[in-house]
């Protein structure tokens, strides 16, 4: 009974997935924990792909047209990157952004 009461209290303290959690992106947007975790994982994947290609942030910035500072924010999980910027990063790293995308 005691653990049920503790679990109910914990449940009440959790934010619903669609409500802001207080995590703030580099652009000042309040993100849910789910969104924040997504951006962290995305940043890690960009960093890993860049490292596998032995590219510096400076080189990635030059090839993608995205500032080195913004790439650092993306890799740190704080940059709320648009789909178009993500496509530019993928092209510069030479990753396949979407299966079947022809880029025409």
Protein Blocks (a to p, Z undefined) as FASTA:
>chain_A
ZZmmmmmmmmmmpccfkbcehiacfkopacdfklmmmmmmmmmmmmmmmmmnopafklmm
mmnopafklmmmmmnopaccdfklmmmmmmmnopafbghiaoZZ
